[in-house]
Amino acid sequence: MSFRRTLYLWHRYLGIALCLLIAMWFASGIVLMYVGYPSLDNDRRLEGLPALQTAGLMAPAEVMAAYPGAERLRLNAAPGYPVYHVQSGGRRTLVDARSGLLLQPDRQQVMAAAQHHSGSGVAEIERIRVDQWSVHGRFDGHRPLYRARMEDPQGTWLYLSSVTGEVVQAATRFERGWNWVGAVPHWIYPWQLRQHPELWRQVVIWLSVPALALIISGTVVGVWRLRVRRRYKGNRLSPYRGWQHWHHLLGLASAVFVFTFMVSGLFSMNPGRVFTSPAPDIAYQTTWADGSLEEATVAPLSVLPLNGARELEWRRDAGQTLVLLHSPGETRTLLASGEPVAFTEAELKQRAQRLVPNADLMETTSLENYDAYYYARHRPRPLPVLRLNFDDPGNTTLYINPANGALESRVDRRGRWRRWLYNGLHSLDMAFLWQRRPLWDLVVLSLMVTGLAFSLTGVVMGWKRLTFRSRRRRRR
C-alpha cells in the first residue's frame, strides 16, 4: 500500500474516532469565552463577611507569639464571631480572637456563615470531600468541605471550609448549567478524573496528540486534492461533493487556526514541564518575605484605622511585616506598626537582586500601563508596577508593586514561550485585540464558528461512513 493511501486511511479512521471530540472542543470553547468556571473572587468573599468589631480582642502580637514562625495571620468574623486564622507551612489553625482557644467550626456555625454570606436561608447542607465545583487543589487545605444549597433566586451552592468556617467557593445555577457544556467538556474536567491531577493531565495530553495527527494528515490530504490551475470537472477546486466538499474547503480555510488551537491546548498541559508559571513559586515567596511575622513591630488593633474593613491580614513582603485592611473593592496597606508604607525603588531593587543571584539588573521601568506579559483580561491588576529585567540565563523579569512591596509576577524565557504558545494562540490574548472589544469577540467568534462548522462536517461524514458499513453488512 502506498504512503498516500496509508495517509488517507489514517486520516479517515482518526476522524471517525475523534470527530465528536474536536467538535466538542470548539462548541464548548465558545461557551467558555463568556461563562468561566465558577470561582469566588476576593470582593465577593469580603462582601459576605460580617462587619469586624475589634473591641476586647486579643492583640495580633499575642497570637504571633503563641504561634512562632507563622507566615500569615488574618482576622475576620467568618464563623459569626471574631477569629484569627494562622497559616504556617500550608497548615491552617483557627483561634478564637477573644479567648485564644483553638476552634473547630461546627455545623451550626457553618450554616450561620453561609446564611450571612448569601443573605438567604440554607435549603440543605452536607459534608463532602470533593464534587464538580470544588475539585481544584487550592481547596485541599479546607477539606472536607460543607456544601450548602442556598434558597436565593440564583440557586447558589456555597462551599465552606471545615477548618476555618469560611466560604471558599460559590457556584450559581447559571454557572453550573453552562459549565456542563463549557469548561467541563472543554477541559475534560469530570471531577472523578480531575481529582487525580497527573492522570487527568496525561489523559488530556494523549487525546491532544492524535487530534493533532488528524489535523496534520487532513491538511496534507486537503492540499494534495486541491486543484487551483487544472481544476476538476465543472471548474471545481475539490473533487468531492456534498459534505465532503464542504469539509475539504472549510478544512483548508481553517487549517492554520485549527492546528494552533489544538497545539496550544496541548501546551496548556505543559507537556514535559517545559514552561514556567508567572506566579512566584514557594522558594521565591520565601526569599521575598525574608522571615516570619515579627510580633515586636505589630501595633495593637486600636491603632489601626478600620473604616469598615471586613478583614485584617498580616503578612511579610520585601522583608517587612505589613498589615492589609481589606474592604470590598479596596485594600489599604500599612506597616504592621500602623505607619504608612514607604518602599523606595532602591530598596525594592536590592531585595529583588536576592531573587536572581549571579545576575545583573539591566533595566528598571515603572509601568503605568500593562505590557505583553503583565496584563489583566478578567480582573484588574495593580498599577503602577516596577518592572525589573535581569541578564540571568533565563532573562528573568520581575513585576513588583511599589505601593505594598508585593511580588506580583515573575516571567522568564520559558514563561514567555508559554504566554505566546498557550495564551496567545489559544485565547488570542493580544493587546490590540482584547483592548478593543468587541473586536476580540468578532475575531475569535468567527474563527471558532468556522472551526465548529468544519468539525461538524467531519461528524456527519464519520456517521455516514459508519452507517453505510452497517447497512451494507445487513444487506449481505
ABEGO torsion letter per residue (X at the ends): XBAAAAAAAAAAAAAAAAAAAAAAAAAAAAAAAABBBBBBBAAAAAAABBBBBABGBBBAAAAAAABBGBABBBBBAAAGBBBBBBBBGGBBBBBBAAAGBBBBBBAAAAAAAAAAAAGBBBABBBBBABBAAAABAAAAAAOBBBBBBBABAAGBBBBBBAAAGBBABBBBAAAAAAAAABAAAAAGABAAAAABAAAAAAAAAAAAAAAAAAAAAAAAAAAAABBAABBBBGGBABABBEAAAAAAAAAAAAAAAAAAAAAAAAAAAGBGGABBBABBBAAAAAAAAGEBBBAAABBBAAABBAGGBABBBBBBBGGBBBBBBBBBGBBBBBBAAGBBBBBBAAAAAAAAAAABBGBBBABBBBBABBBAABBBAABBBBOBBBBBBBABAAGBBBBBBAAAGBBABBBBAAAAAAAAAAAAAAAGBBAAAAAAOAAAAAAAAAAAAAAAAAAAAAAAAAAAAAAAAAAAAAAX
